[in-house]
Amino acid sequence: MNIKTQEISMSILKDKGVKLFIKRIDQSHEYISGNKLYKLKYNLLEAKRQAQSTLLTFGGAYSNHIAATACSAKESGFKSIGVIRGEECFPLNHTLNFAKEQGMEIYYLNRDRYRLKNTDEFICELKQKFGDFYLIPEGGSNSLGIRGASEIIDSNDVQDFICCSVGTGATISGIIRSADGRQKVIGFPAIKGFTQLESDISCWSNRSNWELINNYVCGGYARINKALLDIIYTFYETYNIPLDAVYTGKMMLGILDLVFKDYFPRGSSILAIHTGGVQGNKGMVERLGIKLPS
Ligand SMILES: *Cc1c(COP(=O)(O)O)cnc(C)c1O
């Protein structure tokens, strides 16, 4: 894949003597959100190896992973089933509409039933309903997903700090595994539940050259505030870089605030991973009537 890394020039960066680069894995595919493409890669290969014809996965109604799975399944010749948390709503939002257009079969589960999704009993029920399938967990976050995410960075990415947004922690775990021991990986959670995230990432990455910084959740998953929107508008207007409001905008808000607070030593360099997710902005625009890049 031909992935571009751009340097961001901003007066605060110059003042503080740090360099900031952004790796545009959001551009690795026209429709599939950056990190989700990486997390699906080995899952699709495994589904092929098992000679499965159908992929089944889980997600919320605005999920980047649902959109990515629908599109990847179509491209790779699989049928796909998306099990969606919540009730059916009309008109379909942008994400589910897209997933349907890609041929995904959508199946809704109320929130109580959705919580059971990882139990053997429930998966058995799904197999009775849909026939056999290859199961991809929510977010694509299994060991094959982490293996795929470990390909997000490589030996050309030599910056001192690598930053990314964190949902389940699978993506950062892959990045931590590929980072050089002298690099530090910093994760910015987009969801609450810090302790669980830390223990999952410890377990998945099995290394210690990382840290989670929890001050930029902006009130919780898919919540927004003015500081977040300001960063998103600045990046779009000044650098023509669309950030999403759920993940990458919060990461960038965190990075720039840490620069301001002298977290990064003078002379150091930072690589921010643009994990994608911009399709999710459309849903936010639909729901909240605000302006966001797409
Ligand atoms: C899903 C997602 C994440 C979080 O990835 P995890 O592997 O669940 O931590 C980060 N950024 C974007 C844009 C995403 O869509």
The ligand as a Gaussian input file, in Angstrom:
#p B3LYP/6-31G(d) Opt

LIG

0 1
 C      -12.260000       1.585000      15.423000
 C      -11.413000       2.798000      15.375000
 C      -10.398000       3.046000      16.310000
 C      -10.160000       2.155000      17.493000
 O       -9.520000       0.959000      17.159000
 P       -9.353000      -0.164000      18.265000
 O       -8.557000      -1.222000      17.590000
 O      -10.737000      -0.673000      18.595000
 O       -8.704000       0.409000      19.446000
 C       -9.614000       4.169000      16.155000
 N       -9.819000       5.029000      15.139000
 C      -10.793000       4.831000      14.225000
 C      -10.974000       5.839000      13.161000
 C      -11.611000       3.712000      14.300000
 O      -12.576000       3.535000      13.383000

